[in-house]
Amino acid sequence: MIVYTKPVVDFTGRFDFAERWFLSGGTYTFVKLMGLAISILSFMWLTGGLQAFLQATLGPMIPGV
């Protein structure tokens, strides 16, 4: 999503909320940030860091986990 932002935006269209938040070119910025977030979360999941993070943050709220 980071490298192929233009084809992704051409496929999905522009997001009005992103254009309001990030001003001009907001959809492109939003798609790049989403791609970065997906990459980071995927790497954390691969290495087991996501599970540890979720257990430490959400674990106390979910009994029996």
Summary of the structure (lengths in Angstrom):
residues: 65
radius of gyration: 16.1
end to end distance: 33.7
largest distance: 46.9
contacts: 142
relative contact order: 0.12
helix: 77%
strand: 0%
